[in-house]
């Protein structure tokens, strides 16, 4: 989810001027597009970076869960040893 948010914000930045001027859209609360400061820009960039960082952690966790799931499936597919003591 955070990866999508990061890409969407990058897309907003790409179209920021035209969307604000032609459509009156403002995508970043508290930021006045007409007089955006360097601090505003750094704040938006930091927010996007946080989304990318969280997405990377999510991807790493998916890999771990996939590996754990593969191990579980392998264990479940192994034959169950029969209790030899009950047959004697």
Buried (B, 14 or more C-beta within 10 A) or exposed (E): EBBEBBBEBBEBBEEBEEBBEEEEEBBBEEBEBEEBEEEBEEBBEEEBEEBBEBBEEEEEEEEEEEEEEEEEEEEEEEEEEEEEEEEE
